[in-house]
């Protein structure tokens, strides 16, 4: 299999631009026999020969991530999901394939983790320069994406933390320099996230590794200082550890005493934060006491303070008052007989488990009990999610210091424009600041918003326009059927804040208006078909003949009065027989002639002849102010033709003595006379052409009384010839309208016949 290079800890570089809006649940993965072995066997043929752009083999990376998850208490099912995540990019339809083999829950976890990886990688690449500045604004999008991903499934974040830690380990082991943007993101986004979730085992190691790549010289210098007296310090600390454990047990305090690992980044932070020299940092020498229970913790503290000299101002009780991420322990610093400072941490085994693995440990326990999150019993997934949400919101607030204010001043923003609330099922919903219960309903589902009639916030009924706050639980009360209120669109009443909800409400009312318009048009067309005796005609066929895709499209333009019913009438009636040049069209009754000439019919004056019948010829359909001539017919008076009419020229050449002079009368006031005129249109044949041209005539207030169409397939894809008969008062106005018709897409020419 040919190797393929993809992004660091990124199994999804070819996944396409994804959306983080998902429907995965945060429930436990279903237990399956040998899930881990099956998942690895499933993934191995796909990824065994593939490499990341770090140079690490993808299968080896996945194996290492599984090992990390195992150490922090991740279940076998979560470990199995690691292999499925890395398989996604090699499957055409990963959601379907994985769901079929392992179930929908596994598929959702794998695909959503894949999407998060891709989005983070794109963000990191686009903002590499900004990421290297210690400005909270540069971290905003990464933090928000983490929050959104977690809000749908905690396991997504667990997999991402483990994968990122392995990427840093690989760079360190292969002695490569990690990309600065990746290291910075690890130190300022991933490690704080691990801290907020209480997974200190990952936090410490990720901080040290990321710091090693960001400040290699400072890292090496601090490591060298730790190494210089390492053997002497280790001998001293082992003797002190054994002595303290023995004395505690001799005094009836059951406890284990352990040495604590040294974290370089933590040491450097303390040196910089307190302006200390290396020898002044207390936790270079540190012990941890694990007592049987809380009572034993305080008993051990009392003994340590009586046995050694406590350092003033260096005692913290995180048991009585846990940290924001749920961390519990007693911290104190004491000096031995030689004056050497030693930091001592005292906690129970349960507190230690939580301190090391945090939410990962909690997630592994089916029943939290005394291991509850943030010092409370969390016996359900809902309680756990609320607790973790509070930690992430606290993290958000931590990004609201002076640097965040500078970011806001620069219009970069942080989280002040967003809030996060919960559904009754503990799913987290992101909303704009100032959002109401109606906004919440629409964000969950459009139908829920339409049918919303009431809401409870944290179990209490509130008005629908109540602004929501971070961390609240919202329950929407609905009716079975119904729609929104027009009051919701009134900004003064404050029912809606989000653009999405407003657009959904407007769309509902627009659809309602459209239904009424279509119903009006349908009624008019059906009545017309009844009058014409065409009730058996299918409405869709009628629409297609008129150039509409569906019957509803036809009803819509009829309902809007954009298509005359006379156009439909003319199409339904059989075509009239071809007429000869002596067939004419009467217009009006003749008026009394004036003193200088005699007036014929149709507002035409026949020069020198009184009371002579006139008819407008159908062959050329003259209209004012066309130049006209008359031809005396046999028994039908004078036929009026345009001077350029070919029929007239033929008749005049055979009987020149029957040609007489005529002209249009010029009434002082318009008398409302209209004249039928033929318009020829040539266009590229397409769906809806007839409708579009008819709409032009309708908008220009020009009545169409007849339409004839013919379509022919040719080398240009098809040509349509159309003849429209329209009523005009002046032919000059027609020329303006034909200019508009010529601009209709596909029209090649529009002229008067």
ROBALUM-545864 format. One record per residue (C-alpha): y, x, z. Coordinates in pm, whole numbers, padded with zeros to 5 digits, always signed. Each point is the difference from the previous one (the first is absolute). Layout:
<pts>
YXZ
...
</pts>
This chain:
<pts>
+00000+00000+00000
+00339+00134-00092
+00229+00081+00293
+00321-00191+00039
+00305+00112+00200
+00179-00266+00205
+00260-00002+00278
-00046+00150+00347
-00205-00229+00224
+00060-00245-00284
-00307-00166-00147
+00210-00239-00205
+00239+00179-00231
-00109-00218-00289
+00010-00329+00185
+00327-00115-00155
+00306-00123+00182
-00131-00224+00273
+00140-00262+00229
-00039+00016+00376
-00012-00378+00031
-00368-00057+00079
-00233-00246+00162
-00236+00238+00178
-00085-00091+00354
-00005+00236+00292
-00330-00123+00137
-00298+00222+00060
-00192+00108-00305
-00331-00186-00026
-00289+00202+00132
-00240+00102-00275
-00325+00196+00025
+00059+00367-00082
+00352-00074-00122
+00112+00362+00028
-00297+00142-00193
+00026-00271-00265
+00373+00057-00047
-00044+00375-00041
-00283-00051-00249
+00221-00248-00189
+00294+00244-00017
-00180+00329-00057
-00065-00039-00376
+00364-00099-00049
+00180+00270+00202
-00243+00289+00053
+00152+00204-00286
+00359-00117+00042
+00273+00201+00170
+00338-00070+00153
+00297+00203-00122
-00028+00195+00324
-00321+00141-00142
-00216-00182+00254
-00311-00179-00124
+00046-00375+00050
-00348-00057+00142
+00054+00286+00247
+00336-00152+00093
-00161-00340+00061
-00277+00160+00213
+00263+00174+00213
+00202-00322+00042
-00317-00176+00118
-00049+00273+00259
+00358-00045+00127
-00044-00377+00027
-00321+00057+00195
+00178+00220+00254
+00274-00257+00065
-00244-00287+00043
+00009-00153-00347
-00298-00228-00063
-00272+00082-00251
+00133-00278-00221
+00350+00155-00001
-00153+00337-00084
-00189-00162-00287
+00325-00143-00135
+00130+00356-00049
-00244+00061-00285
+00089-00333-00159
+00372+00086+00008
-00063+00318-00197
-00216-00189-00250
+00268-00251-00098
+00169+00204-00272
-00332+00056-00176
-00080-00372-00031
+00143-00233-00263
+00006-00296+00239
-00031+00151+00349
+00067-00324+00189
-00280-00184-00179
-00251+00288-00004
+00041+00094+00368
+00006-00365+00111
-00329-00060-00180
-00165+00305+00153
+00150-00001+00352
+00194-00324+00049
+00359-00120-00038
+00121+00158+00325
-00103+00349-00107
+00154-00055-00344
+00333-00115+00147
+00018+00300+00235
-00082+00249-00277
+00241-00146-00255
+00291-00039+00244
-00042+00355+00130
-00001+00115-00362
+00326-00184-00067
+00170+00144+00307
-00099+00355-00098
+00144-00045-00346
+00330-00147+00122
+00045+00274+00259
-00068+00269-00256
+00255-00149-00239
+00258-00023+00278
-00069+00358+00109
+00038+00128-00357
+00319-00194-00068
+00170+00093+00328
-00135+00351+00053
+00347+00144+00057
+00112-00274+00238
-00325+00028+00193
+00085+00356+00103
+00307-00106+00195
-00031-00111+00361
+00167-00332-00064
-00175-00322+00105
+00126-00167-00318
-00224+00230-00204
-00301-00131+00192
+00082-00369-00030
-00209-00099-00300
-00306+00195+00114
+00023-00154+00346
+00044-00347-00143
-00297+00038-00233
-00207+00116+00296
+00111-00303+00197
-00077-00239-00285
-00340+00156-00058
-00084-00012+00368
+00120-00356+00035
-00277-00111-00232
-00275+00229+00119
+00001+00262+00277
-00293+00177-00162
+00214+00094-00302
+00218+00215+00226
-00300+00152+00176
-00144+00111-00334
+00335+00140-00112
+00052+00200+00318
-00346+00154-00021
+00040+00081-00370
+00339+00166+00051
-00133+00207+00291
-00285+00126-00219
+00244+00093-00279
+00199+00213+00246
-00321+00157+00131
-00106+00089-00355
+00331+00170-00077
-00028+00199+00323
-00365+00098-00055
+00060+00105-00362
+00317+00190+00102
+00213-00193-00246
+00358-00107+00063
+00015-00378+00022
+00279-00172-00201
+00305-00023+00223
+00051-00373-00070
-00359-00072+00106
+00033+00212+00315
+00333-00161+00089
-00143-00349-00049
-00297+00095+00218
+00225+00123+00282
+00262-00275-00013
-00198-00307-00108
-00374+00042+00050
+00010+00185+00334
+00251-00245+00157
-00220-00285-00122
-00303+00158+00170
+00214+00038+00311
+00111-00365-00011
-00362-00107-00034
-00096+00235+00283
-00236+00216-00207
+00111+00325+00156
-00297+00200-00119
+00124-00045-00358
+00366+00023+00099
-00025+00346+00162
-00202+00156-00279
+00208-00153-00280
+00322+00118+00163
-00127+00357+00034
-00132+00017-00355
+00311-00154-00156
+00227+00229+00207
-00208+00299-00115
+00094-00078-00364
+00362-00098+00065
+00093+00298+00225
-00270+00263-00051
+00191+00284+00169
+00081-00198+00315
-00360-00124+00011
-00141+00354-00026
+00240+00133+00262
-00092-00273+00251
-00371+00041-00072
+00034+00376+00056
+00172-00060+00336
-00285-00231+00102
-00254+00259-00107
+00156+00300+00173
-00114-00094+00350
-00265-00250-00104
-00296+00172+00173
+00190+00056+00324
+00127-00360-00006
-00345-00141-00076
-00156+00187+00293
+00275-00124+00233
-00023-00360-00126
-00381-00015+00024
+00013+00126+00360
+00273-00254+00084
-00191-00283-00173
-00322+00071+00191
+00186+00036+00329
+00192-00326-00038
-00311-00198-00104
-00198+00135+00294
+00276-00072+00253
+00056-00353-00131
-00370-00085+00035
-00015+00161+00345
+00285-00230+00105
-00184-00314-00117
+00184-00038-00332
-00252-00034-00284
+00159+00168-00302
-00059+00234-00292
+00257+00270-00077
+00041+00126-00355
+00219+00251-00177
+00249-00139-00250
+00037+00137-00354
+00332+00162-00092
+00203-00171-00273
+00240+00235-00176
+00236-00266-00134
+00031-00155+00347
+00082+00338+00151
+00266+00073-00263
+00156-00346+00047
+00029+00057+00375
+00145+00348-00050
+00262-00136-00241
+00071-00322+00187
+00049+00163+00340
+00117+00343-00119
-00293+00168+00175
-00168+00335-00054
-00368+00000-00079
-00100+00096+00356
+00202-00291+00140
-00196-00270-00184
-00224-00169+00256
-00283-00130-00213
-00105+00349-00116
-00215-00027+00312
-00130-00355+00037
-00289-00187+00162
-00126-00355-00031
-00161-00188+00290
-00225-00296-00090
-00048-00224+00304
-00240-00289+00055
+00267-00269+00028
+00374-00057+00044
-00027+00040+00378
-00168+00336-00055
+00285+00106-00232
+00262-00044+00270
-00229+00165+00259
-00038+00300-00232
+00378+00014-00047
+00055+00007+00375
-00250+00284+00041
+00153+00207-00285
+00348-00037+00149
-00128+00102+00344
-00200+00295-00138
+00272+00137-00232
+00380-00005-00002
+00127-00281-00231
+00290+00079-00232
+00292-00235+00058
+00079-00241-00284
-00329+00062-00179
-00200-00304+00116
-00063-00310-00217
-00209-00307+00089
-00122-00144-00330
-00268-00204+00176
+00246-00228+00176
+00226+00004-00306
-00200+00077-00318
+00162+00152-00306
+00093-00225-00290
-00327+00081-00179
-00213-00092+00303
-00051+00356+00126
-00080+00017+00372
-00020+00311+00218
+00163+00179+00295
+00194+00315-00099
+00111+00266+00244
+00089+00370-00003
-00092+00223+00297
+00016+00373+00082
-00281+00207+00145
+00034+00268+00268
+00120+00249-00264
+00269-00242-00122
-00168-00070-00333
+00076-00349-00133
-00296-00224-00092
+00022-00346-00150
-00258-00251+00132
-00084-00335-00162
-00203-00254+00200
-00166-00307-00156
-00317-00211-00006
-00266+00037-00269
+00117-00323-00166
+00358+00129-00005
-00127+00325-00147
-00191-00182-00274
+00311-00194-00089
+00219+00311+00009
-00234+00181-00237
-00084-00280-00241
+00252-00277+00072
-00043-00306-00220
-00304+00160-00161
-00178-00007+00333
+00116-00354+00070
-00117-00111-00343
-00342+00148+00064
-00047-00205+00315
-00112-00358-00063
+00150-00101+00332
+00307+00186+00122
-00016-00094+00369
+00162+00273+00209
+00052+00205-00313
+00254-00253-00116
+00291+00111-00211
+00327+00090+00174
-00159-00062+00337
-00091-00363-00070
-00336-00153-00064
-00030-00068-00374
-00318-00199-00042
+00087-00123-00349
+00117+00138-00329
+00316-00209+00032
+00098+00166+00332
-00065+00344-00148
+00213-00067-00307
+00293-00127+00207
-00019+00310+00219
-00010+00236-00297
+00278-00190-00175
+00219+00061+00304
-00066+00373-00027
+00093+00010-00366
+00314-00202+00063
+00087+00243+00279
-00045+00280-00252
+00240-00184-00225
+00254-00018+00281
-00042+00373+00060
+00137+00050-00350
+00323-00168+00103
+00181+00297+00154
+00308+00190-00125
-00179+00121-00313
-00095-00357-00083
+00361-00106+00044
+00106+00265-00251
-00260-00135-00238
+00134-00352+00040
+00353+00125-00060
-00127+00149-00324
-00152-00339-00093
-00350+00143+00020
-00113-00241+00268
-00300+00015+00228
-00182-00293+00149
+00306-00192+00111
-00038-00229-00302
-00363-00095+00075
-00195-00176+00273
-00375-00031+00059
-00162-00314+00137
-00359-00118+00041
-00201-00293-00129
-00228-00186+00245
-00287+00211-00142
+00183+00325+00090
+00097+00093-00356
+00339+00173-00013
+00269-00134-00236
+00304+00202-00107
+00323-00203-00037
+00370+00074-00053
+00222+00009+00306
+00123-00352+00079
-00306-00169-00153
-00093-00344+00132
-00325-00185+00052
+00037-00146-00351
+00030+00352-00146
-00314+00090+00191
-00189-00300-00140
+00092+00090-00359
-00094+00366+00055
-00351-00106+00103
-00052-00245-00288
+00221-00209-00228
-00192-00318+00079
+00041+00064+00374
+00376+00028-00050
+00023-00323-00202
-00195-00193+00263
+00169+00157+00304
+00143-00260+00239
+00010+00182+00334
-00085+00328+00173
-00098+00152+00334
+00125+00345+00099
-00215+00157+00271
-00137-00348+00068
+00339-00174+00032
+00131-00255-00252
+00323+00119-00165
+00232-00132-00277
-00091+00112-00351
+00322+00203-00036
-00072+00213+00309
+00042+00376-00079
-00316+00196+00084
-00032+00319+00204
-00234+00297-00017
-00349-00053+00142
+00012-00380+00027
-00305-00212-00089
+00080-00284-00240
-00204-00317-00052
+00110-00232-00283
-00049-00377+00026
-00057-00166-00339
-00062-00335-00166
-00284-00053-00249
+00233-00061-00292
+00371+00034-00058
+00275+00226-00117
+00303+00188+00132
+00329-00156+00101
+00317+00057-00203
+00168+00083+00332
-00200+00324+00002
+00215+00130-00287
+00323-00065+00191
+00106+00346+00129
+00213-00154+00275
-00308-00157+00162
-00185+00335+00016
-00351-00115-00087
-00076+00283-00245
+00081+00370+00001
-00247+00168-00237
+00057-00002-00376
-00369-00073-00055
+00010-00322+00202
+00322-00116-00167
-00146+00056-00346
-00315-00194+00095
+00206-00299+00116
+00217+00006-00313
-00310+00023-00217
-00145-00308+00171
+00311-00210-00071
+00024+00134-00357
-00363-00098-00058
+00072-00345+00144
+00298-00045-00237
-00212+00118-00291
-00270-00256+00085
+00261-00275-00011
+00138+00126-00334
-00348+00019-00152
-00081-00350+00126
+00320-00134-00159
-00084+00168-00333
-00361-00122+00008
+00114-00356+00053
+00242+00019-00295
-00257+00153-00236
-00273-00249+00097
+00237-00294-00060
+00087+00144-00342
-00368+00030-00091
-00052-00363+00102
+00289-00114-00226
-00137+00201-00290
-00356-00123+00053
-00125+00357+00064
-00148-00042+00350
-00327+00155-00113
+00171+00330-00079
-00075+00282+00244
+00311+00123+00180
-00101+00367-00025
-00045-00037-00377
+00345-00156-00027
+00148+00290+00199
-00170+00260-00223
+00133-00168-00316
+00351+00021+00146
-00039+00368+00088
-00074-00028+00375
-00292+00165+00179
-00078-00295+00226
+00091-00365+00034
+00191+00077+00321
+00223+00244-00192
+00085-00282-00241
+00062-00248+00283
+00230+00254+00169
+00241+00036-00295
-00008-00375-00064
+00070-00065+00368
+00296+00240-00019
+00130-00181-00313
-00035+00325-00195
-00222-00158-00267
+00087-00329-00171
-00268-00268-00007
+00107-00062-00363
-00149+00339-00086
-00335-00119+00132
+00038-00332-00184
+00057+00175-00334
-00303+00220+00053
-00220-00301+00081
+00109-00205-00306
-00156+00070-00343
+00223+00198-00242
+00211-00205-00243
-00090+00016-00375
+00182+00255-00216
+00318-00156-00133
+00175+00043-00336
+00351+00117-00056
+00124-00360-00026
-00125-00091+00349
+00292-00019+00236
+00083-00059+00361
+00258-00262+00100
+00229+00100+00282
+00265-00262+00069
+00163-00310-00138
+00286+00072-00239
+00352-00035+00131
+00302-00141-00186
+00141+00251-00250
+00344+00145+00062
+00286+00010-00253
-00087+00329-00172
-00376-00030-00041
-00298-00215+00068
-00229+00059+00302
-00378-00021-00048
-00275+00002+00260
-00061+00290+00232
+00370+00093+00044
+00008+00112-00366
+00297-00074-00226
-00073-00067-00371
+00306+00108-00196
+00146-00277-00222
-00271-00263+00057
+00017-00293+00240
-00281-00129+00222
-00276+00211-00147
-00324+00033+00200
-00070+00358+00113
-00317+00154+00143
-00066+00351+00136
-00278+00171-00198
-00311+00094+00200
-00069+00307-00213
+00292+00205+00131
+00127-00210+00295
+00375+00068-00024
+00224-00010+00307
+00372+00061+00053
+00163+00230-00096
-00248+00092-00279
+00137+00001-00356
-00144-00315-00162
-00034-00168-00341
-00116-00351-00096
-00259-00116-00252
-00005-00362-00117
-00355-00134+00034
-00165-00301-00156
+00041-00288+00243
+00058+00205+00320
+00361+00093-00029
+00123+00358+00023
-00227+00267+00147
+00188+00269+00190
-00128+00358-00037
+00109+00345+00113
+00161+00184-00290
-00278+00266+00010
-00289-00250+00001
-00261+00096-00262
-00101-00367-00053
+00362-00088-00071
+00030+00283-00255
-00310-00122-00182
+00124-00360-00012
+00354+00100-00097
-00121+00218-00288
-00189-00301-00145
+00274-00264+00060
+00337+00172+00051
+00184-00329-00058
-00144-00142+00323
+00162+00271+00219
+00306-00115+00196
+00232+00165+00254
-00041-00088+00368
+00129+00138+00332
-00038-00053+00372
+00244-00231+00170
+00208+00142+00286
+00026-00263+00274
+00275+00056+00252
-00248-00042+00285
-00372+00089+00010
-00214-00307-00071
-00325+00142+00138
-00172+00034-00337
-00294+00243-00013
-00184+00136-00303
-00362+00112-00029
-00028+00364-00107
-00313+00209-00072
-00038+00346+00156
-00265+00248-00121
-00133+00257+00249
-00235+00288-00077
-00156+00180+00299
-00294+00202+00124
-00257-00254+00114
-00053-00008+00377
-00075-00234+00288
+00305-00197+00114
+00215+00073-00310
+00067-00368-00077
+00089-00067+00361
+00247+00292+00019
+00183-00103-00319
+00009-00367+00108
+00154+00108+00332
+00288+00169-00189
+00084-00321-00188
-00027-00202+00323
+00232+00236+00192
+00251-00009-00286
+00003-00385+00010
-00140-00026-00353
-00258-00279-00039
-00323+00089-00184
-00134-00302-00190
-00278+00167-00197
-00218+00312-00001
-00246+00134-00254
-00195+00321+00060
-00240+00218-00195
-00173+00321+00113
-00168+00263-00220
-00190+00312+00108
+00127+00312-00177
+00017+00377+00041
+00275-00044+00258
-00228-00200+00227
+00111-00345-00108
+00314-00172-00128
+00131-00344+00093
+00229-00204-00227
+00181-00286+00174
+00234-00266-00127
+00216-00174+00259
+00204-00310-00085
+00298-00011+00235
+00298-00233+00028
+00344+00163-00032
+00356-00122-00021
+00125+00316-00173
-00211+00250-00194
+00223+00282+00127
-00131-00054+00354
-00353+00037-00135
+00066+00358-00111
+00083+00098+00358
-00323-00152+00131
-00207+00171-00272
+00137+00332+00125
-00144-00078+00344
-00332-00109-00151
-00020+00332-00186
+00004+00180+00339
-00315-00179+00124
-00283+00262+00032
-00207+00007-00318
+00249-00186-00223
+00058+00187-00327
+00244-00239-00166
+00168-00335+00070
+00196-00169-00278
+00103-00337-00127
-00209-00136-00287
</pts>
